[in-house]
């Protein structure tokens, strides 16, 4: 697919990284020489100095035959104008980043008027993810599949976790809940577990199951209170605005600390049911005066990673049950893991997931990247044309490093064994480190027979479990 990305900031760079790695032909346009230099030195894409508003720049880079234009500059207005211009010049599809809450209220009208195929709002998406994560104790991330019938939760196993030492074949009996541990991250490596795989300290696990089962599972392995009644947020940016609105609707008390007096005044007008405090969120004395130790959750959402980390560490030292930290740059798991933070939110990663799903096509219902994009959990809907339907799984030959984790049927959710068959209309959750756009892509068409990988998966999964 030929794609033009307008804007080489954090979101544009992240998109270019992942989209080019998946074989797309990427051109990235920006006016900032330093941003383009970073792109040229690190990515296999074409950097172009210019502006996406310019018809000549767009035409010179083949806009009239481009499959997709993604405008992610720092200006909503520029992004909308870029997409409008590109559409008029013949671009097939356009995506614009629109973040301003005033525009967000009119998105349907804006999409129609500008011919936008998709609108992305990293701040609103991040707020939505934080609100969802707060509802499940101990969750680092929470992703919905099968229209909410199935959830995937990411959990970090600390040294006091009751899961440590548990082998997968004993997992169900020990914890009495029907969830599947579909993947493990250990020392930045993705492991598809077998029955004999034992969980270790600092493992990050991905558990999949019914929404109710996931909640029960997290509650059993996490001894801290699950009810959230009082939340303190540091930073008064757009994520905070969207999040505070969601939390108010959930009848949760919110206190916001912001260092900019003008931002405080604006938030006071827009969020009348929220307490706004003018001050430095990294000031431990101020946090103590505002009764940090009494809140159920602390969320650091300033524009600086360093400030978010410092204020989060102060909250952890005050034994706040749940701490959420926004981090914009990528650090190694070892560095972040060593800080003991609970939940890390990276807005451009959330948006990258959504755009990657869109680029993959209509066959992909949901997509969640893990291990920094090295692995993916993908949801497909099986069609009558797929070559693997109505065939027992043990007869199929799958490509390496693929696990069919869950099959969602009309009336039940099952973890498959060798006799399980996929039928048209089934929602199939696949865990893999491959670039897959269709369910048929998991088939190994080079030769017949059954692979060792599938045998191991079947051995691990055992009989059908009604989650």
VEXVO-235243 format. One line per field, with one value per residue (C-alpha): residue number from 1; residue in one letter; chain; y, z negated, x negated. Coordinates in steps of 0.02 Angstrom, whole numbers, plus 50000, padded with zeros to 5 digits. Layout:
// residues N
nr <- [NUM,...]
rest <- [a,...]
kette <- [A,...]
py <- [Y,...]
pz <- [Z,...]
px <- [X,...]
END
This chain:
// residues 467
nr <- [1,2,3,4,5,6,7,8,9,10,11,12,13,14,15,16,17,18,19,20,21,22,23,24,25,26,27,28,29,30,31,32,33,34,35,36,37,38,39,40,41,42,43,44,45,46,47,48,49,50,51,52,53,54,55,56,57,58,59,60,61,62,63,64,65,66,67,68,69,70,71,72,73,74,75,76,77,78,79,80,81,82,83,84,85,86,87,88,89,90,91,92,93,94,95,96,97,98,99,100,101,102,103,104,105,106,107,108,109,110,111,112,113,114,115,116,117,118,119,120,121,122,123,124,125,126,127,128,129,130,131,132,133,134,135,136,137,138,139,140,141,142,143,144,145,146,147,148,149,150,151,152,153,154,155,156,157,158,159,160,161,162,163,164,165,166,167,168,169,170,171,172,173,174,175,176,177,178,179,180,181,182,183,184,185,186,187,188,189,190,191,192,193,194,195,196,197,198,199,200,201,202,203,204,205,206,207,208,209,210,211,212,213,214,215,216,217,218,219,220,221,222,223,224,225,226,227,228,229,230,231,232,233,234,235,236,237,238,239,240,241,242,243,244,245,246,247,248,249,250,251,252,253,254,255,256,257,258,259,260,261,262,263,264,265,266,267,268,269,270,271,272,273,274,275,276,277,278,279,280,281,282,283,284,285,286,287,288,289,290,291,292,293,294,295,296,297,298,299,300,301,302,303,304,305,306,307,308,309,310,311,312,313,314,315,316,317,318,319,320,321,322,323,324,325,326,327,328,329,330,331,332,333,334,335,336,337,338,339,340,341,342,343,344,345,346,347,348,349,350,351,352,353,354,355,356,357,358,359,360,361,362,363,364,365,366,367,368,369,370,371,372,373,374,375,376,377,378,379,380,381,382,383,384,385,386,387,388,389,390,391,392,393,394,395,396,397,398,399,400,401,402,403,404,405,406,407,408,409,410,411,412,413,414,415,416,417,418,419,420,421,422,423,424,425,426,427,428,429,430,431,432,433,434,435,436,437,438,439,440,441,442,443,444,445,446,447,448,449,450,451,452,453,454,455,456,457,458,459,460,461,462,463,464,465,466,467]
rest <- [x,x,x,x,x,x,x,x,x,x,x,x,x,x,x,x,x,x,x,x,x,x,x,x,x,x,x,x,x,x,x,x,x,x,x,x,x,x,x,x,x,x,x,x,x,x,x,x,x,x,x,x,x,x,x,x,x,x,x,x,x,x,x,x,x,x,x,x,x,x,x,x,x,x,x,x,x,x,x,x,x,x,x,x,x,x,x,x,x,x,x,x,x,x,x,x,x,x,x,x,x,x,x,x,x,x,x,x,x,x,x,x,x,x,x,x,x,x,x,x,x,x,x,x,x,x,x,x,x,x,x,x,x,x,x,x,x,x,x,x,x,x,x,x,x,x,x,x,x,x,x,x,x,x,x,x,x,x,x,x,x,x,x,x,x,x,x,x,x,x,x,x,x,x,x,x,x,x,x,x,x,x,x,x,x,x,x,x,x,x,x,x,x,x,x,x,x,x,x,x,x,x,x,x,x,x,x,x,x,x,x,x,x,x,x,x,x,x,x,x,x,x,x,x,x,x,x,x,x,x,x,x,x,x,x,x,x,x,x,x,x,x,x,x,x,x,x,x,x,x,x,x,x,x,x,x,x,x,x,x,x,x,x,x,x,x,x,x,x,x,x,x,x,x,x,x,x,x,x,x,x,x,x,x,x,x,x,x,x,x,x,x,x,x,x,x,x,x,x,x,x,x,x,x,x,x,x,x,x,x,x,x,x,x,x,x,x,x,x,x,x,x,x,x,x,x,x,x,x,x,x,x,x,x,x,x,x,x,x,x,x,x,x,x,x,x,x,x,x,x,x,x,x,x,x,x,x,x,x,x,x,x,x,x,x,x,x,x,x,x,x,x,x,x,x,x,x,x,x,x,x,x,x,x,x,x,x,x,x,x,x,x,x,x,x,x,x,x,x,x,x,x,x,x,x,x,x,x,x,x,x,x,x,x,x,x,x,x,x,x,x,x,x,x,x,x,x,x,x,x,x,x,x,x,x,x,x,x,x,x,x,x,x,x,x,x,x,x,x,x,x,x,x,x,x,x,x,x,x,x,x,x,x,x,x,x,x]
kette <- [A,A,A,A,A,A,A,A,A,A,A,A,A,A,A,A,A,A,A,A,A,A,A,A,A,A,A,A,A,A,A,A,A,A,A,A,A,A,A,A,A,A,A,A,A,A,A,A,A,A,A,A,A,A,A,A,A,A,A,A,A,A,A,A,A,A,A,A,A,A,A,A,A,A,A,A,A,A,A,A,A,A,A,A,A,A,A,A,A,A,A,A,A,A,A,A,A,A,A,A,A,A,A,A,A,A,A,A,A,A,A,A,A,A,A,A,A,A,A,A,A,A,A,A,A,A,A,A,A,A,A,A,A,A,A,A,A,A,A,A,A,A,A,A,A,A,A,A,A,A,A,A,A,A,A,A,A,A,A,A,A,A,A,A,A,A,A,A,A,A,A,A,A,A,A,A,A,A,A,A,A,A,A,A,A,A,A,A,A,A,A,A,A,A,A,A,A,A,A,A,A,A,A,A,A,A,A,A,A,A,A,A,A,A,A,A,A,A,A,A,A,A,A,A,A,A,A,A,A,A,A,A,A,A,A,A,A,A,A,A,A,A,A,A,A,A,A,A,A,A,A,A,A,A,A,A,A,A,A,A,A,A,A,A,A,A,A,A,A,A,A,A,A,A,A,A,A,A,A,A,A,A,A,A,A,A,A,A,A,A,A,A,A,A,A,A,A,A,A,A,A,A,A,A,A,A,A,A,A,A,A,A,A,A,A,A,A,A,A,A,A,A,A,A,A,A,A,A,A,A,A,A,A,A,A,A,A,A,A,A,A,A,A,A,A,A,A,A,A,A,A,A,A,A,A,A,A,A,A,A,A,A,A,A,A,A,A,A,A,A,A,A,A,A,A,A,A,A,A,A,A,A,A,A,A,A,A,A,A,A,A,A,A,A,A,A,A,A,A,A,A,A,A,A,A,A,A,A,A,A,A,A,A,A,A,A,A,A,A,A,A,A,A,A,A,A,A,A,A,A,A,A,A,A,A,A,A,A,A,A,A,A,A,A,A,A,A,A,A,A,A,A,A,A,A,A,A,A,A,A,A,A,A,A,A,A,A]
py <- [50000,50175,50293,50476,50531,50719,50764,50683,50708,50567,50497,50516,50436,50291,50261,50268,50144,50011,50037,50029,49873,49788,49817,49976,50111,50262,50446,50566,50754,50885,51061,51022,50975,50893,50783,50731,50696,50576,50491,50476,50407,50277,50225,50149,50282,50432,50597,50753,50933,51029,51052,50938,51088,51122,51046,51045,50947,50821,50803,50785,50638,50550,50601,50565,50379,50363,50231,50325,50499,50515,50694,50703,50876,50975,51077,51008,51139,51094,50909,50939,51050,50925,50786,50895,50945,50767,50701,50832,50780,50598,50514,50358,50372,50501,50500,50658,50683,50800,50832,50992,50955,51088,50992,50826,50877,50895,50747,50667,50831,50863,50689,50712,50887,50844,50668,50594,50405,50405,50529,50492,50577,50508,50604,50545,50367,50372,50438,50298,50166,50238,50238,50055,50001,50081,49965,49807,49783,49759,49780,49866,49866,49806,49769,49719,49588,49513,49673,49665,49482,49440,49540,49532,49596,49630,49599,49615,49477,49552,49446,49430,49371,49206,49158,49140,48960,48904,48791,48822,48645,48677,48856,48823,48705,48819,48980,48913,49036,49002,49115,49075,49139,49166,49250,49291,49428,49378,49488,49575,49408,49343,49167,49066,48954,48765,48662,48647,48833,48904,49087,49187,49351,49503,49406,49508,49396,49417,49332,49310,49266,49325,49501,49436,49299,49424,49536,49388,49330,49501,49521,49351,49384,49566,49601,49790,49873,49867,50009,50179,50329,50466,50506,50635,50689,50790,50889,50982,50940,50867,50689,50755,50848,50694,50580,50694,50697,50507,50491,50617,50510,50362,50464,50465,50618,50698,50821,50900,50985,51098,51219,51341,51463,51497,51310,51299,51436,51351,51182,51261,51324,51162,51043,51123,50963,50941,51020,51113,51159,51275,51200,51090,50906,50854,50948,50813,50938,51000,50821,50781,50937,50877,50709,50603,50454,50451,50434,50269,50309,50434,50479,50579,50663,50812,50845,50791,50610,50659,50751,50607,50481,50587,50622,50438,50383,50503,50424,50248,50301,50361,50188,50245,50082,50122,50234,50271,50359,50436,50414,50479,50408,50224,50154,49974,49864,49840,50028,50057,49891,49936,50091,49988,50090,50009,50060,50149,50240,50290,50385,50367,50178,50171,50267,50164,50007,50082,50141,49975,49888,50007,49982,49791,49798,49748,49569,49628,49665,49713,49724,49745,49752,49680,49680,49847,49786,49621,49523,49550,49488,49497,49463,49397,49347,49182,49185,49043,49068,49038,48873,48820,48816,48653,48565,48499,48602,48449,48426,48603,48654,48825,48939,48945,49059,49065,49021,49014,49075,49088,49057,49158,49073,49134,49056,49013,49061,48917,48883,48760,48586,48475,48427,48605,48673,48853,48895,49045,49193,49136,49269,49199,49274,49240,49277,49291,49384,49379,49512,49440,49528,49382,49225,49120,49195,49081,48929,48853,48812,48744,48564,48455,48381,48451,48563,48541,48715,48665,48503,48601,48724,48582,48493,48653,48701,48531,48506,48641,48759,48859,49022]
pz <- [50000,50043,49895,49866,49685,49657,49495,49429,49243,49116,49193,49373,49333,49242,49386,49514,49412,49402,49572,49664,49565,49634,49814,49854,49967,49851,49890,49742,49766,49640,49635,49488,49549,49383,49385,49564,49522,49385,49508,49642,49521,49441,49559,49732,49794,49910,49813,49903,49844,49871,49814,49843,49882,50041,50195,50285,50143,50142,50332,50343,50223,50319,50214,50357,50346,50159,50062,49897,49829,49641,49575,49399,49384,49223,49295,49314,49446,49550,49539,49599,49741,49794,49805,49897,50024,50044,50071,50205,50292,50299,50141,50108,49919,49787,49598,49493,49314,49231,49046,48999,48891,48988,49150,49064,49033,49222,49287,49388,49479,49505,49577,49701,49756,49778,49845,49706,49693,49514,49374,49238,49069,48967,48811,48811,48849,48706,48587,48639,48608,48437,48385,48439,48351,48188,48183,48172,48023,48067,48255,48353,48512,48559,48735,48794,48928,49004,48970,48785,48757,48737,48649,48648,48494,48475,48300,48228,48105,47957,47833,47715,47852,47814,47997,47979,48010,48080,48232,48369,48357,48174,48197,48212,48063,47951,47981,48027,48167,48354,48434,48553,48532,48717,48711,48593,48607,48519,48534,48688,48775,48828,48767,48826,48672,48669,48528,48442,48449,48272,48231,48159,48067,48183,48319,48410,48452,48572,48507,48621,48572,48547,48474,48308,48298,48328,48189,48069,48116,48084,47920,47857,47895,47839,47655,47668,47668,47836,47808,47868,47786,47778,47911,47919,48089,48118,48281,48361,48545,48669,48600,48428,48498,48587,48439,48310,48412,48417,48231,48187,48284,48179,48019,47970,47879,47975,47917,48048,48011,48151,48153,48281,48207,48377,48403,48228,48267,48430,48345,48206,48335,48436,48287,48155,48053,48039,47911,48000,47903,47965,47919,47961,47971,47930,47764,47632,47500,47609,47648,47462,47423,47550,47459,47590,47472,47468,47656,47739,47899,47955,48138,48208,48373,48394,48559,48488,48456,48318,48219,48241,48178,48028,47972,47998,47889,47753,47765,47754,47601,47524,47557,47676,47731,47918,48016,48202,48292,48465,48556,48733,48774,48783,48649,48625,48516,48399,48365,48339,48249,48125,48070,48003,48092,48112,48282,48425,48555,48723,48826,48996,48972,48946,49107,49201,49158,49230,49390,49416,49401,49529,49650,49636,49708,49665,49624,49461,49329,49189,49167,49013,49023,48884,48844,48931,49090,49099,49071,49104,49044,49193,49210,49374,49427,49522,49692,49800,49918,49787,49824,49640,49600,49558,49534,49365,49309,49295,49483,49520,49551,49476,49500,49352,49203,49218,49082,49106,48931,48931,49047,49013,49078,49073,48905,48827,48811,48828,48810,48952,48952,49098,49136,49137,49304,49360,49440,49547,49437,49293,49217,49206,49092,49153,49061,49174,49213,49400,49513,49545,49634,49662,49567,49714,49688,49538,49653,49709,49892,49927,49879,49793,49621,49447,49375,49209,49162,49181,49086,48941,48944,48943,48803,48702,48732,48695,48707,48753,48608,48600,48535]
px <- [50000,49938,49957,49914,49894,49901,49812,49653,49685,49706,49865,49804,49637,49718,49838,49698,49597,49733,49813,49646,49596,49753,49703,49798,49723,49710,49678,49672,49691,49637,49562,49446,49270,49223,49378,49343,49160,49215,49332,49197,49067,49179,49319,49333,49455,49448,49433,49496,49474,49634,49811,49960,50069,49969,50050,49883,49800,49942,49945,49756,49770,49907,50056,50177,50137,50100,50197,50198,50156,50128,50117,50045,49968,49986,50131,50307,50345,50192,50235,50412,50354,50220,50349,50474,50341,50278,50455,50488,50325,50378,50312,50414,50431,50386,50359,50343,50290,50415,50389,50479,50633,50731,50704,50734,50916,50944,50845,50985,51019,50833,50806,50947,50896,50712,50735,50629,50625,50562,50531,50405,50391,50244,50294,50474,50420,50294,50427,50544,50410,50366,50549,50567,50407,50463,50615,50508,50390,50207,50230,50092,50194,50366,50425,50599,50630,50788,50886,50845,50889,50704,50570,50382,50294,50108,50040,49864,49819,49727,49631,49781,49901,49990,49963,49775,49720,49887,49877,50004,50077,50121,50181,50368,50376,50274,50371,50542,50574,50590,50461,50319,50141,50111,49941,49799,49668,49508,49353,49426,49458,49629,49669,49819,49836,49858,49933,49764,49724,49710,49740,49595,49571,49578,49669,49799,49946,50092,50249,50400,50577,50755,50768,50837,50704,50564,50629,50641,50467,50389,50482,50420,50237,50239,50269,50292,50465,50552,50675,50615,50699,50568,50438,50299,50234,50075,50076,50220,50200,50324,50311,50356,50507,50575,50536,50615,50776,50779,50742,50878,51002,50943,50978,50795,50725,50583,50450,50334,50168,50103,49955,50026,50152,50234,50263,50335,50461,50512,50534,50637,50760,50766,50769,50882,50894,50706,50588,50446,50289,50152,49983,49834,49880,49701,49704,49718,49774,49917,49970,49968,50072,50200,50209,50121,50120,50311,50344,50384,50289,50158,50137,49989,50032,49917,49827,49658,49611,49490,49624,49746,49619,49569,49747,49792,49647,49705,49878,49805,49704,49867,49940,50076,50162,50160,50040,50058,49915,49915,49750,49726,49555,49510,49396,49343,49454,49306,49294,49480,49505,49369,49464,49609,49743,49914,49986,49898,50002,49925,50055,49971,49961,50149,50179,50050,50148,50306,50225,50134,50302,50376,50231,50242,50417,50594,50544,50462,50593,50473,50285,50177,49987,49880,49693,49667,49750,49654,49814,49999,50167,50286,50472,50540,50716,50710,50794,50862,50715,50580,50488,50485,50672,50762,50593,50533,50383,50272,50285,50226,50047,50014,49864,49742,49772,49961,50085,50274,50316,50505,50652,50809,50964,51144,51187,51020,50838,50717,50532,50499,50424,50376,50556,50622,50682,50699,50865,50915,50958,50847,50736,50559,50425,50249,50086,49934,49774,49810,49886,50059,50203,50324,50369,50307,50133,50106,50108,49943,49973,49798,49839,49969,49969,49975,49841,49753,49813,49995,49966,49892,50038,50165,50075,50075,50253,50330,50517,50642,50670,50829,50759]
END
